[in-house]
Amino acid sequence: MNMAVRYNKLWKLLIDKEMKKVDLRDQAGLTTNVLAKLGKNEHVSTHCLEKICKTLKCEVGDILEFVPDEK
């Protein structure tokens, strides 16, 4: 069974912290390309995930989850 990544937890966390995606991009030093990949539930590097976690002071499991691939 293939697994897909979902970043719904990240978007909820941003709402809880009253942050916009652009705020995360600027504070974490992400590119617009990385933000677009996150929005499409595509894979990003662990380095990018680390930057997000440091910025939001959270663990990786707080921003993503793996779910069975629906394809």
Secondary structure as UniProt FT lines:
FT   STRAND          3..6
FT   HELIX           8..16
FT   TURN            17..18
FT   HELIX           21..28
FT   HELIX           32..39
FT   TURN            40..41
FT   HELIX           46..56
FT   HELIX           60..62
FT   STRAND          65..68
//
